[in-house]
Amino acid sequence: MSLHDDVEEVLLDADAIANRVAELGAQLTADFGDRDPVLVSVLKGALPFLADLMRAMEMPVSIDLMEVSSYGAGTETSGQVRILKDLSRSIEGRHVIIVEDIIDTGLTLNYLLKYLADKAPASVRIVCLLDKPARRLADIPIDYRGFEIPDRFVVGYGLDFDERYRNLPYIGVLKPSVYGGAPPEG
Ligand code: 5GP
C-alpha cells in the first residue's frame, strides 16, 4: 500500500516547491552575498527545505541544527519550548538565517527568536516555506516566505503526522480516515 493513498489533496506539488525554493535561494544569494551567513534550522520538519534551499544559494554558508519540543498535550503548540538539541557553534557576530518549515501560531519561533537574539548575532532573518497566518498568536517578522497556505493540517516535504509522511515529495492534506476523526491542530 502506498503513502499516496492516504492523501486527499495535493496543495503544492514537487515542481511548485522546487521553483519557489530556487527563487528564495536566488533572493538570499543577492541579499547575503559575501556575509557568510549561518542557516539555523529546526529539526525535523525543515530538513528537506534546508537541504534544497542551501543548494540554491550560490555563496558560502554554514548550517547548524536545533531540535525543540513544545510542552503541552497533543499537537497544539503551547508556546513553552524545551531545547532538545542546541546550536553546535557560537553565532556571536554572525548573520543568522532561521530556516523554518511552517509558521502556524508563531509561538515556537517567537521563543527561538529571543533565544538566538541573546547570543549576540549580527542579525537574524527568517525564511519559512509555509506561512499559515490564520491561527497566528505571536507577531513574527517573516523576511522570506515560500507560500501562504490556508488553515489546514498539511504533511509532506518534511512535515509529519505522527512521524509519518515526511518523505512525500509534495505538500498535501491527508484523508480524514487517516486521523480517525478530526485533523490534528498545529
Ligand atoms: P507554531 O509554534 O508556529 O504554532 O508551530 C510550529 C510547528 O508546529 C511547526 O514547526 C510544525 O512542526 C508544527 N505544525 C504547525 N502546523 C502544521 C501543519 O499543518 N502540519 C504539520 N505536520 N505540522 C505543523
Residues whose N, C-alpha, C, O or C-beta is under 5 A from the ligand:
A	BS01	5GP	G45 T77 I102 I103 D104 T105 G106 L107 T108 L109 R152 F153 V154 V155 L159 D160 F161 G186
